[in-house]
Amino acid sequence: MGPIVAITLLYPVWRRIAVLSKQENVGSLADFLAARYGKSRALGILATCVSSLGALPYLALQLKVLTSAWNFSSGSSASTHTINTSGMGGAGTALVMMLMLVGVAIVFGARRPSLT
């Protein structure tokens, strides 16, 4: 319900943000805040750090779910907190999954940002 209300009632605000983003040629919230407040590099770094710290628990949860799904589909009974001696445990699986996700992000990620 919240996003529907935000989009319908705050449409003029969203439109203004979109116009300002195109004028300043920014692609992230950190860039937008820095551009709006005098091209402040310190504010951009602070916004990036706060948003990264805020997203960290959600990224960890996604990694835990991917590891659990992989262990379930492969028939492994290893939990994500222990490493068994018969093969790769949960921690090793999580590391491999993380490296695979980083590789996919590098290969298929945005090579040339286009803000249009």
N, CA, C and O of each residue as an XYZ file, in Angstrom:
464
protein
N       0.822     -1.197      0.000
C       0.000      0.000      0.000
C       0.866      1.262      0.000
O       0.519      2.264     -0.625
N       1.994      1.200      0.707
C       2.877      2.365      0.813
C       3.400      2.866     -0.523
O       3.309      4.063     -0.798
N       3.949      1.984     -1.371
C       4.439      2.466     -2.668
C       3.349      3.057     -3.553
O       3.596      4.018     -4.282
N       2.153      2.495     -3.495
C       1.049      3.026     -4.307
C       0.706      4.443     -3.875
O       0.515      5.327     -4.710
N       0.628      4.654     -2.564
C       0.331      5.997     -2.042
C       1.465      6.955     -2.374
O       1.221      8.098     -2.760
N       2.714      6.492     -2.225
C       3.865      7.360     -2.495
C       3.911      7.775     -3.958
O       4.221      8.925     -4.271
N       3.607      6.851     -4.848
C       3.659      7.176     -6.281
C       2.521      8.100     -6.675
O       2.725      9.037     -7.447
N       1.331      7.852     -6.161
C       0.183      8.659     -6.583
C       0.172     10.042     -5.938
O      -0.067     11.039     -6.620
N       0.425     10.114     -4.649
C       0.341     11.412     -3.972
C       1.604     12.250     -4.118
O       1.546     13.480     -4.088
N       2.736     11.590     -4.276
C       3.995     12.333     -4.367
C       4.529     12.411     -5.797
O       5.729     12.592     -6.003
N       3.649     12.277     -6.775
C       4.077     12.318     -8.169
C       4.837     13.603     -8.521
O       5.847     13.519     -9.219
N       4.402     14.786     -8.074
C       5.173     15.998     -8.407
C       6.597     15.965     -7.841
O       7.526     16.462     -8.477
N       6.768     15.393     -6.672
C       8.102     15.299     -6.071
C       8.971     14.343     -6.882
O      10.131     14.644     -7.165
N       8.406     13.175     -7.262
C       9.162     12.203     -8.043
C       9.549     12.783     -9.406
O      10.647     12.542     -9.907
N       8.631     13.550     -9.992
C       8.914     14.167    -11.295
C      10.041     15.180    -11.181
O      10.917     15.243    -12.043
N      10.019     15.963    -10.127
C      11.083     16.958     -9.916
C      12.437     16.277     -9.699
O      13.458     16.738    -10.210
N      12.437     15.188     -8.945
C      13.672     14.440     -8.721
C      14.191     13.877    -10.045
O      15.397     13.897    -10.292
N      13.301     13.377    -10.893
C      13.711     12.834    -12.185
C      14.312     13.918    -13.078
O      15.323     13.689    -13.742
N      13.695     15.091    -13.095
C      14.204     16.195    -13.910
C      15.574     16.644    -13.403
O      16.492     16.861    -14.194
N      15.708     16.782    -12.085
C      16.995     17.200    -11.519
C      18.074     16.149    -11.747
O      19.237     16.493    -11.959
N      17.704     14.879    -11.706
C      18.678     13.815    -11.950
C      19.194     13.865    -13.377
O      20.381     13.646    -13.619
N      18.308     14.151    -14.324
C      18.751     14.265    -15.716
C      19.612     15.506    -15.920
O      20.587     15.467    -16.671
N      19.263     16.603    -15.261
C      20.051     17.832    -15.396
C      21.456     17.648    -14.844
O      22.430     18.091    -15.453
N      21.562     16.996    -13.696
C      22.861     16.802    -13.053
C      23.597     15.572    -13.571
O      24.766     15.366    -13.247
N      22.907     14.740    -14.389
C      23.479     13.508    -14.941
C      23.999     12.592    -13.828
O      25.159     12.179    -13.835
N      23.123     12.288    -12.882
C      23.488     11.424    -11.760
C      22.731     10.104    -11.877
O      21.641     10.044    -12.446
N      23.327      9.053    -11.330
C      22.719      7.742    -11.436
C      22.477      7.048    -10.116
O      21.958      5.932    -10.095
N      22.840      7.679     -9.017
C      22.634      7.050     -7.715
C      22.175      8.106     -6.709
O      22.284      9.309     -6.945
N      21.667      7.624     -5.604
C      21.223      8.528     -4.549
C      22.393      9.331     -3.993
O      22.253     10.519     -3.702
N      23.539      8.690     -3.847
C      24.720      9.394     -3.336
C      25.131     10.527     -4.276
O      25.439     11.631     -3.828
N      25.133     10.249     -5.576
C      25.456     11.298     -6.554
C      24.433     12.423     -6.512
O      24.786     13.599     -6.602
N      23.168     12.057     -6.376
C      22.108     13.060     -6.342
C      22.263     13.979     -5.132
O      22.200     15.202     -5.262
N      22.465     13.388     -3.961
C      22.631     14.205     -2.752
C      23.868     15.082     -2.842
O      23.823     16.257     -2.477
N      24.967     14.526     -3.323
C      26.194     15.306     -3.450
C      26.013     16.458     -4.432
O      26.493     17.564     -4.184
N      25.331     16.210     -5.536
C      25.115     17.255     -6.534
C      24.200     18.352     -6.009
O      24.406     19.529     -6.305
N      23.193     17.972     -5.232
C      22.247     18.962     -4.717
C      22.849     19.838     -3.630
O      22.383     20.955     -3.402
N      23.865     19.347     -2.970
C      24.477     20.109     -1.877
C      25.907     20.499     -2.217
O      26.845     20.172     -1.492
N      26.055     21.196     -3.321
C      27.326     21.803     -3.680
C      28.399     20.848     -4.150
O      29.582     21.093     -3.915
N      28.020     19.766     -4.809
C      28.990     18.772     -5.309
C      29.909     18.285     -4.184
O      31.113     18.113     -4.379
N      29.327     18.069     -3.021
C      30.083     17.662     -1.844
C      30.512     16.200     -1.941
O      29.680     15.293     -1.918
N      31.804     15.990     -2.049
C      32.346     14.636     -2.123
C      32.145     13.906     -0.792
O      31.842     12.713     -0.776
N      32.314     14.619      0.318
C      32.152     13.997      1.642
C      30.720     13.498      1.840
O      30.518     12.419      2.397
N      29.735     14.261      1.397
C      28.345     13.843      1.524
C      28.052     12.623      0.645
O      27.306     11.732      1.051
N      28.631     12.582     -0.541
C      28.469     11.432     -1.416
C      29.068     10.172     -0.803
O      28.472      9.098     -0.877
N      30.237     10.303     -0.204
C      30.879      9.160      0.458
C      30.058      8.709      1.653
O      29.885      7.510      1.871
N      29.552      9.655      2.426
C      28.734      9.311      3.590
C      27.446      8.595      3.162
O      27.058      7.603      3.778
N      26.790      9.087      2.119
C      25.563      8.446      1.639
C      25.848      7.041      1.116
O      25.046      6.131      1.330
N      26.970      6.853      0.439
C      27.349      5.533     -0.052
C      27.607      4.568      1.096
O      27.155      3.423      1.059
N      28.329      5.021      2.113
C      28.634      4.162      3.266
C      27.364      3.780      4.028
O      27.201      2.625      4.419
N      26.472      4.738      4.238
C      25.229      4.453      4.966
C      24.357      3.479      4.177
O      23.799      2.546      4.755
N      24.234      3.681      2.877
C      23.405      2.772      2.084
C      24.040      1.393      1.981
O      23.323      0.393      1.961
N      25.355      1.314      1.916
C      26.033      0.014      1.876
C      25.837     -0.741      3.185
O      25.559     -1.941      3.175
N      25.978     -0.051      4.302
C      25.758     -0.693      5.600
C      24.306     -1.110      5.770
O      24.026     -2.137      6.388
N      23.386     -0.332      5.234
C      21.970     -0.683      5.312
C      21.624     -1.893      4.462
O      20.727     -2.658      4.817
N      22.317     -2.079      3.347
C      22.032     -3.200      2.453
C      22.745     -4.480      2.862
O      22.368     -5.559      2.404
N      23.756     -4.394      3.702
C      24.563     -5.561      4.067
C      23.751     -6.709      4.668
O      23.964     -7.852      4.261
N      22.830     -6.474      5.614
C      22.054     -7.609      6.133
C      21.202     -8.295      5.066
O      21.034     -9.514      5.107
N      20.669     -7.544      4.127
C      19.851     -8.128      3.070
C      20.713     -8.947      2.110
O      20.279     -9.995      1.634
N      21.917     -8.485      1.824
C      22.821     -9.259      0.981
C      23.228    -10.552      1.675
O      23.306    -11.601      1.035
N      23.486    -10.484      2.976
C      23.837    -11.686      3.732
C      22.676    -12.676      3.750
O      22.887    -13.883      3.640
N      21.472    -12.177      3.886
C      20.298    -13.052      3.876
C      20.135    -13.739      2.525
O      19.819    -14.928      2.471
N      20.344    -13.009      1.441
C      20.252    -13.605      0.110
C      21.317    -14.683     -0.085
O      21.043    -15.733     -0.665
N      22.535    -14.421      0.401
C      23.602    -15.401      0.294
C      23.284    -16.645      1.112
O      23.571    -17.762      0.680
N      22.696    -16.463      2.289
C      22.312    -17.597      3.126
C      21.232    -18.437      2.435
O      21.293    -19.667      2.458
N      20.254    -17.780      1.828
C      19.189    -18.503      1.131
C      19.745    -19.257     -0.075
O      19.377    -20.410     -0.296
N      20.619    -18.633     -0.854
C      21.213    -19.312     -2.006
C      22.024    -20.522     -1.562
O      21.970    -21.574     -2.199
N      22.777    -20.379     -0.470
C      23.571    -21.487      0.046
C      22.671    -22.614      0.534
O      22.942    -23.784      0.263
N      21.607    -22.277      1.249
C      20.674    -23.302      1.725
C      19.997    -24.014      0.555
O      19.838    -25.235      0.580
N      19.601    -23.267     -0.457
C      18.968    -23.872     -1.630
C      19.945    -24.791     -2.358
O      19.570    -25.876     -2.802
N      21.182    -24.361     -2.477
C      22.186    -25.204     -3.136
C      22.416    -26.486     -2.338
O      22.464    -27.576     -2.907
N      22.558    -26.350     -1.011
C      22.763    -27.530     -0.172
C      21.558    -28.467     -0.241
O      21.723    -29.687     -0.257
N      20.367    -27.913     -0.281
C      19.162    -28.739     -0.370
C      19.096    -29.473     -1.702
O      18.805    -30.669     -1.751
N      19.372    -28.740     -2.791
C      19.270    -29.355     -4.119
C      20.380    -30.372     -4.373
O      20.203    -31.301     -5.160
N      21.525    -30.198     -3.710
C      22.621    -31.144     -3.909
C      22.555    -32.308     -2.932
O      23.359    -33.237     -3.021
N      21.601    -32.269     -1.994
C      21.446    -33.359     -1.039
C      22.382    -33.273      0.135
O      22.469    -34.215      0.923
N      23.088    -32.168      0.276
C      24.013    -31.993      1.396
C      23.228    -31.587      2.630
O      22.269    -30.819      2.545
N      23.638    -32.102      3.765
C      22.954    -31.742      5.005
C      23.762    -30.758      5.831
O      23.469    -30.564      7.010
N      24.774    -30.130      5.240
C      25.620    -29.189      5.966
C      24.861    -27.902      6.219
O      24.164    -27.395      5.340
N      24.998    -27.389      7.399
C      24.376    -26.099      7.695
C      25.300    -24.994      7.215
O      26.421    -25.260      6.780
N      24.839    -23.767      7.292
C      25.653    -22.650      6.816
C      26.673    -22.218      7.847
O      27.475    -21.329      7.559
N      26.684    -22.807      9.042
C      27.600    -22.380     10.086
C      28.707    -23.383     10.371
O      29.638    -23.063     11.109
N      28.637    -24.573      9.816
C      29.654    -25.581     10.097
C      30.250    -26.092      8.801
O      29.640    -26.006      7.735
N      31.448    -26.622      8.918
C      32.110    -27.233      7.775
C      32.305    -28.699      8.110
O      32.951    -29.033      9.103
N      31.750    -29.571      7.290
C      31.931    -30.994      7.545
C      33.185    -31.477      6.841
O      33.700    -30.804      5.949
N      33.682    -32.653      7.243
C      34.922    -33.158      6.680
C      34.696    -33.993      5.441
O      35.660    -34.333      4.756
N      33.456    -34.338      5.124
C      33.195    -35.185      3.974
C      33.154    -34.409      2.663
O      33.095    -35.014      1.592
N      33.182    -33.123      2.726
C      33.123    -32.329      1.503
C      33.057    -30.859      1.859
O      33.401    -30.456      2.970
N      32.616    -30.074      0.912
C      32.523    -28.647      1.150
C      31.311    -28.368      2.018
O      30.202    -28.790      1.690
N      31.507    -27.674      3.105
C      30.414    -27.378      4.016
C      29.708    -26.096      3.650
O      29.896    -25.552      2.562
N      28.891    -25.619      4.572
C      28.101    -24.418      4.333
C      28.940    -23.187      4.119
O      28.626    -22.370      3.253
N      30.015    -23.028      4.895
C      30.859    -21.837      4.754
C      31.587    -21.848      3.420
O      31.696    -20.811      2.766
N      32.086    -23.007      3.009
C      32.750    -23.105      1.715
C      31.787    -22.878      0.572
O      32.126    -22.229     -0.417
N      30.576    -23.417      0.707
C      29.557    -23.217     -0.310
C      29.191    -21.748     -0.421
O      29.023    -21.225     -1.522
N      29.067    -21.083      0.721
C      28.731    -19.657      0.713
C      29.826    -18.850      0.027
O      29.537    -17.909     -0.713
N      31.076    -19.214      0.270
C      32.188    -18.501     -0.361
C      32.170    -18.700     -1.871
O      32.370    -17.750     -2.629
N      31.931    -19.926     -2.306
C      31.872    -20.209     -3.742
C      30.700    -19.468     -4.382
O      30.841    -18.888     -5.458
N      29.533    -19.488     -3.711
C      28.364    -18.776     -4.246
C      28.645    -17.276     -4.353
O      28.277    -16.642     -5.342
N      29.299    -16.711     -3.332
C      29.614    -15.287     -3.358
C      30.563    -14.972     -4.518
O      30.365    -13.984     -5.225
N      31.577    -15.792     -4.715
C      32.520    -15.556     -5.806
C      31.838    -15.690     -7.171
O      32.151    -14.946     -8.101
N      30.907    -16.638     -7.285
C      30.160    -16.774     -8.537
C      29.295    -15.546     -8.793
O      29.231    -15.063     -9.923
N      28.632    -15.036     -7.764
C      27.802    -13.846     -7.928
C      28.637    -12.622     -8.287
O      28.220    -11.802     -9.105
N      29.809    -12.497     -7.682
C      30.709    -11.390     -8.022
C      31.145    -11.513     -9.482
O      31.183    -10.518    -10.206
N      31.470    -12.723     -9.908
C      31.861    -12.939    -11.304
C      30.759    -12.576    -12.278
O      31.015    -11.931    -13.295
N      29.527    -12.986    -11.978
C      28.393    -12.643    -12.841
C      28.190    -11.132    -12.880
O      27.917    -10.566    -13.938
N      28.323    -10.483    -11.728
C      28.153     -9.026    -11.687
C      29.225     -8.321    -12.504
O      28.947     -7.311    -13.150
N      30.440     -8.839    -12.482
C      31.521     -8.223    -13.252
C      31.310     -8.444    -14.750
O      31.458     -7.514    -15.544
N      30.965     -9.671    -15.135
C      30.825     -9.998    -16.548
C      29.605     -9.345    -17.173
O      29.687     -8.776    -18.262
N      28.457     -9.429    -16.475
C      27.213     -8.943    -17.053
C      26.764     -7.603    -16.485
O      25.662     -7.151    -16.798
N      27.560     -6.972    -15.682
C      27.183     -5.703    -15.061
C      27.225     -4.560    -16.054
O      27.532     -4.746    -17.232
N      26.912     -3.379    -15.561
C      26.891     -2.189    -16.416
C      28.324     -1.815    -16.784
O      29.133     -1.452    -15.930
N      28.604     -1.912    -18.041
C      29.945     -1.552    -18.507
C      30.028     -0.081    -18.860
O      31.042      0.575    -18.620
N      28.954      0.426    -19.429
C      28.866      1.839    -19.776
C      27.557      2.371    -19.224
O      26.490      2.051    -19.748
N      27.622      3.179    -18.173
C      26.360      3.667    -17.603
C      25.634      4.600    -18.567
O      26.219      5.535    -19.116
N      24.373      4.329    -18.755
C      23.534      5.173    -19.583
C      22.344      5.622    -18.734
O      21.544      4.792    -18.303
N      22.228      6.888    -18.499
C      21.202      7.405    -17.618
C      19.923      7.783    -18.353
O      19.015      8.354    -17.750
N      19.835      7.476    -19.638
C      18.623      7.843    -20.370
C      17.545      6.814    -20.232
O      16.461      6.977    -20.791
